[in-house]
């Protein structure tokens, strides 16, 4: 055993354990200690004390209500779209899938800005069309219903992706037998497909619920004007108003949010085990139920969904970015590119934000891809002890992914607000603390495609190289890395897409000189610089779509399942 830990393979595993302790265990453990500790050790007293105030119970109720209702909306919308694209003979499936997933990749605060500018009385798009509400009319999205609606729109693609993947992995024996017995599409769906999908539907609902629970951008931009405050927004407001002096009090609220998120995941896992159905036979080609004369109607409906959820808000966003002043219609006289020139070339804060986000998102993407390439190897190791360690670290990554980004920010502030021991160096209020938080929050995103690619590898390749005398480093460099590279690159792009535009993690970690794209857009909108916020949002949308296209191209050579929409 000692010889193993002295080998390259053992030293690498030890290094990964240290990384897991620094990224996952230490910050979140410290959050639990501060947020759930009283005078006599671990206690719920701080949470109970927080719940005694008026604002926390109200924010807790708003968080649970908006998360539950929006998750129901996301479940219905995402499942319906997945059933249509996964089971019928609708045309242009690839294009529809790609377009339906774009809202998931667009940051929530950009989604909120786009929808606000699409439906409000000052909307340049509606003014151009001559259908804008009267000035002074209350914006329909500044309400409880508006928050729930946009959260549902934002997270429906998550459910869609999960259900579509499950549909394409279901064996067809029972479905074919039911169709031979004369079952129509409705009966087939009700009696065969939906019962088999029950664990997937539970997982999709839980994913949408946890994502909505930790969402900051949409509740902040829509909920604050409507006095509909959720827990993440309350945490941000208190820290923004009072600074680190209220850190211990805020930690109790953050720990409460984390407990709710983890409890939701555990309940989902328990329900999934209870509703799991044994399947017969390997996965086969998916069903293709003929829609007949209804096919053009279904295709038109899908096109209208894309127009309503993607084209409308983005068109409004670009229209706002192209007018001289927010509230004017888009005409030849009001058309200008000055807003884009301002954010790209004149405003030092926006140029710095683009540089900072590109830098730390790129470093996070590359670092996570390399770490996942190493960790996934231990997850499929033949030695039970090694495999348990690898699986344990992967489980920690999954748990942190379920914890809202704002909670992770609180944990890293608690962990690194003081100078580092021995080095006497502080990383608080620097890009380094944002980078470390990204590594913690987004690790699981890249781990999924890399671990899926590892499962497809033939272990005899590594064994043959070992017998031939190749060391651990040589085997990784010459055999494993080239085979895993497409999956690792795909995971890196997914991490970059997520980190490049995010605002939830960096909302509490940024400082002057260390702005990110997400925080700069949010600050522009919050400060009333609507056209600049729209211009910067439009640039990030274009960058996001271009990166998704690059990922789609990569998916043509990557193993099946590595790119989500190329299943």
N, C-alpha and C positions, 0 to 999 in steps of 0.2 A: 504493500500500500504506500509506504514512504517513497519507494522508487517511482510509483505512478505520479505522486504529487511533485516530484522533482523533474519529471519529464516535461516536454513542451506541452503535451495535452493537459497534464495536471496543473501546470502553472497558468495556462490559459483559463482553465476552469476556475482557479483561485482568483484570477484577475476579474473574471466575470462576476464572481460572488462579491468581490469588493465594490464593483460598479453597482450591483443591485442594492447593496447596503447603503451606498451614498445616494443613489437616485430614488430609491423606493422606500426603504425601511427607515432610514434616519429622518428625513423630513416629515413623512406621514406619521411616524411614531412620535415625533416631537409634537406634532399637531394634536394627536390624541392625548398626550401627556398634559399639554397646556389647556386644551379645550375641554377635557373630560377629567380634570383632576381637582380635587378639593383639598381641604386641610388634612384629610386622612387618606390621601392617595387617590386612586381611581374612583371617580364619583360622577354622578349625573347632576350634581348640585349646580355647576356653572350653567348647564343647559336649562335646568329648571328656573334658575334665576333670570336667564335671558327671556324665557317664555313668560315671565311675570310682567314684562313690559307690554305696551300696547302694540308697538310696531312689529315685533318679532312674530307673535302668533298670527297677525294679519298677513305678514309676508309669507309665513309658512303655509297658511291656507291658500294664498294666491299662487304659490309655487306648486303645491299639490294639485290644485284645481286646474291651472293652466297646463301642467304636465300631463295629467290624466286625460283631459278633454282633447288636447292637441294630439296625444298619442292615439286616441280612438280615431280621430280624423286622419292621422297619418296611416294608421292600420287599414282603414277602409279604402283610402285613395291608393296607397301603395300596393295593397293586395289586389285590388281590382285591375290596376294597370299590369301587374305581373301575370295575373290569370289571362288577360287578353293577349299579351305578348308571348306568354309561355305555352298557351294551350290551343291557340287558334291559328288559322292560316292567313292572318293579317299580313300585309306586305310592308316592306321597309322597316322590319323589326330592328335591325342594327341602328338605323338613324333615330328611330323613336327612343330606343334604349339610351343612346348617347345623350339625346336632348333632354330626356327626363331626369338624367343624373346630374346635369349641369347645376341645377339649383342646390344640390347637396354640396358641391365644390365651391359655390359662391359664399363668402362669409355672411353670417347672419345679419351683421350690422349693415352690410351693403344691400342685402335683401330688404331690410327694413327701409333704408333710404330710398331704394328704387320704388317700393310700393307706396311709400308716402308721397313721392313725386308723381306717381301714376294716378292717384285717386283724389288728391287734395284740391281745394279751390284754387290754389296757385300753380297747379300742374301746367307746365308749358305744353305738354302733349294734349291735355284736355282743352286748354285755351286755343291751341291751334285748330283742333277739331270743332271748337265752338260748343262744347258740352260741359265745360267746367262748372261746378257749383258756384253759387254766389260767394263773393268775398265775405268772410266772417262766419261762414258755415263751419260747424265743427267737423273736423276731419274724421271720417268713419273708422279709421284704424287706430285713433287715439282712444282706445277703449279696451275693456276686458276681452270682448269678442275679437277685436283686432289682433291682440297679442296671441290669443288661442289660434286664430285662423292662420297667421303667419308662421307660428311654430309648427302647425300641422303641415303647411306647404313646405317648410324647410326640411322636415324630417320624413316626409312621405317617401322620398327617394331611398332612404335607409331601409325602410320596410320593403319597398319594391325590390331592392337589390337582394335582400335576404330571401324573400319568397321566390324570386326568379331563380336563384341558385338552387333552392330546394326543389322546385319544379323540374329543373333539368337533371336532377340526380335521382328522381323517383323511377323505380322499375315500372314497366308498362303492363305486367302480366294481369294484375287485377283490373286495370282500366280496360284492357283489351277484352277480358272475359266479360265485363259488364256491358261493353258495347255489343259484343256478340249476342248477349242475352237480351238485347233490345233496349238497354237503358239509354235515354236521351242525354244531351249535354247537361241539363239541369240536375237530373237524378245522379249522373256520374259525378258531378261536382259536389253535390250534397252528401252522397253516401260513400264515396271512395276518396276523392282528392282532398277535400277539406279535413276529414278525419286524419288522413296521413300527414297533412300539413300542420296539425294542431301544435306540435312542439315548435315548429318554425314560426307560426303566428304568435305564440307566446313570446318567443325570443324577439321577434320584430317589435311587438308592443313594448317590451321591456327596454329595448334599445332606443325607441322613440321617447319613452318616458324619461329615461336617464339623460338623454341628450337635451330634452326640453328643460329638465330640472336644472341643468348646469348652464343653460343658454343665458348669455348676458346681453348681447347686442340688441336682440329684438325686444325683450322686456324693458331695456333701458331707454331705447329711442321711442317706443310706443307706450310703455307703461308709465314712465315718469310724467308725461303730460296728462295722462288719464288718472294719475294718483293710484295706479295699480302696481304696487311695488312687490317684487319677488325677493327671495332670500339673497341670490347673487347681487342684485341691484342694491339691496340694503347694506350688504357687506361693503360694496364699492363706495356707497354714499358715506358710510361712517369713516372709512379709512381716508377717503378724499377730503373729508371735512376736518377730522381730528388727528390724522396721521398715526404714526406707530404707537402713540400713547394709549390707544384703545385696542391694541393688538390682541391682548389676552381676552378681552370681551368678544372681539370679532372671531377669535379662534373657536370659541364655544359654538357660535352660529355656523362656522365653517365645518366643524366636526359634526354638527347635526345634519348638515347637507350631505356630508360624506357617508354618514351612517344610513341615511335614507337611500342614497344611491346604491350602496353595497347591499342593503336589505332587498332592494328591488331586484338586483342581479341574483341574489341567493334564492328569492322566491321564484324567479323565472327558471332557474336551474331545477328547483324542486318540482315545479309544475311540468317542466319539460320531461323529467324522468317519469312522472306519473302518467303522462299522455303519450309516451313513446310507443310506437307501433313497430312490430317486427316486419321487415320487408323481405320479399322473396325475389331472388334473382339480382343480377347486376344492373346498374343504370343503363338505359337504352336511349334511343332518340326520343325527344319529347313528343307529346301528342300534337296533332295538327287538325283540330276540329274545324271542319268546313263551315264557314259562316253563310255561304250562299249569297242570296240577295242582300243580306244584312252587312256584308263585308264593307262596302263603301260607306255605309252609315257609321260603322265602328271606326273605320279609318278617319273619317271626318271628325268624329268625336275626339279621337286621340289627338288629331291636329289642333282642334280647338283647345284641348287641355294644354298642349305645348304653347299655343299662342297666349292663353290666359295666364299661365304660371311662369313663363319664361320671356316670351317676346314682348308682352305688354309692359312689365316693369322695367326691362332693360331698355326698351325704346324710350320710356319716360326718363330713365336715368341719363341716357345719351342726349335727349332733348334738353334736359336741364343743364347739362355740361356745355351745351353749344349756344346758350342764350347769354346775353350780356348781364341781365339781372333776373333773379328768380321771380317768377310770376308773370313774365312776359311770354306771349306766344312765340313759337319758333317761325320766323319769317326771314326773308332775305335781308331785311334791315337789322334784325336782332341776332342773326347768325354770326358767331365769332369762335375763333380758336384760342382766344386769349386765356380762357380758364385752363386749358391744357398747357399752354406755354407757361402760365403762372406756376402750376404745380410741378411741372417737369424741369423748368430752367431757372425760375426766378426765386421761388420760395426755398430758402435753404433748409427749412425743416422738412419739406416733402422730399427733396433730393436726399437728405440725410436718412429719412425714414425708408426710402426705397433701398438705399445702400445697406442700412442696418438689417432690414428684413431679408434682403437677398443673402447677406453674409451669414446671419445666424440660422436662417432656414436652410441654406445650403450646407453649412457645417453640421447642423443637426441631422439632415437627411443622409449625408455621407457617413457620419459617425454611427447612426442607428443602423444603417444598412450593413456596415462592417460588424457591429456587435451582434446583430441578428444572424448574420452568416455563421458566426462562431457559436452562438447560443443554440440555434436550431440543430446543430450537429449533436450537441449533448442531449437534446430532447428525444432523439431517435437512437441514442447509444444502446448497445446491447447489454452493457453492465447495468443492473437494476439501480444501484446506488447513484451512478452518474446520471442515469435517465431521470431519477427522482429529483436530483438537484436541478437539472435543466428544466424539468417540468415545473418545479417550484418557482424558479425565477420567471418563467413564462406566465405563471399564474399571478405573480406579483404585478407584472406588466399589464395583464388583463384587468386587474383590480384598479390600478391607477388610471387606466383608460376610462373606466366607468365613473371615476370620481371627477366632478366638475372642475374645469380649468381654474376657476377663481379660488377654489379650495386648495388646489395644488400651489397656487401663487402664495396663499397665506402660509402654507407649510414651508415653502422655500424662504419666505421672509423670516419666519421664526428660526429656521435653520442657519441662515447666513446673514442676519442683520448685524451680528457681531463679527469682528475680524477673525480670520481663520487662525486656529491655534498654530503655534510655532512660526508660521509665516508672518503673522501680524498684518495680514492683507485682507481688506474688505472687498467683497464682490457685490455688496448691496448697492443699488443704484447704478449698476453697470450692465453691459450686454451679456456678461458671463452668467449672471443669475437667470436671465431670460433664457439663455441657451440651455442651461441645466434643467430648467423647468420644461422646456420643449422636449428634451431627452426623456424626461419622466412621463410627460403627458402623451407623447405620440409614439412611444416605443412599440406598442402593440400593433400599430398600423402597418409597419414594415415586417413585423414578425409573422403575420399571417401568410402572405405570399411566399416568404422564404421557407417557412416550415412546410407549406404545401409542396414546394419544389423539392425539399429534402426527402419527403415521403416517397417521391417518384424515383429517387436515385437507387441504383442497384448497389447494395453494400459490398458486393464482391469486388468492385473496382478498388475500394479503399483497402480491403483485405489483401488483395493481390499486391498492391503497392507496399503495404506493410511487410508482407512476406519477402518482397524484393529488397527490403532494407531502407525504404524511404521513411524519413522522420515525419513528425506531425506537420511541421511547417511546409515541407516539400509536398506532402499529400494535399494539404489545403491549397497550396499555390498552384500545383500542376494538375490536380484532378477535380477537387470539390469546387473551388472558386470559379473556374470556367463554366461548369455545368450550372451553378447557382446564379451566375452573373445576371441573366435576364430577370430572374425573380427579385434579386437584390436591387437592381436598377429600377424595377417597377415599384418596389416598396419605397425606395428613396424618393421617387417622383411623387408618390402619394403623400409621403411625409412633407416634402417641400410644398406641395399644393396646400396642405392643411396648415402648415406653420407660416407660410408666406403672408397670408391674409388674416390670420386669426387676431382676435382682440381679447378673448376671454382670459387667456393665460397672462398676457402682457399688460392688461388693464391696470394692475396694481404694482407691476414691476418696472415700468418704464420711468424714465426721468429725463430732464432736459439734456439734450445731446444724445440720448439713447432711445429716441422714439422709434416705433415700428409703423408699418403701413396701416395696420388696423387701428392703433391708437390715434394716429394722425387724422384718419378719416373720421373717426368718432369725435375727436376734438373739433374738427372743422364743422361738423354738423351740429354738435352741441353748442358751439359758439356762434351759430347763425351764418356761417360762410357756406351756404348751401351749394352754390355753383362750383366752388372749389372742391367740396366734398364729393359732388357728383362727378367732376372731372377725374379726380383721383380714383374714385370707385370704378369709373369706366375703364381706366387703364388697367386696374387689377383684374377686372372681368376679362379683358382681352388677353392678358397674360395667362390667366387661369385656363381659358379655352384653348389657347395655343399649347399649353403644357398637357392638357387632356388629350389633344390630338397627337402629341408626341408619345404619350403613354399608350394610346390606341395603336399607333404604328409599332411600338415596341411589343405590344401584345400579339402581333402576328408571328413573332419568333419565340416568344416566351412560352413556358409550359402552360397547359390549359388551366384556367382558374386563377392565374396570376393577376391578370387585369380584370377587374370586377365585371365590366360590361361585355367582356369577350369570353363568356362561359362556354 
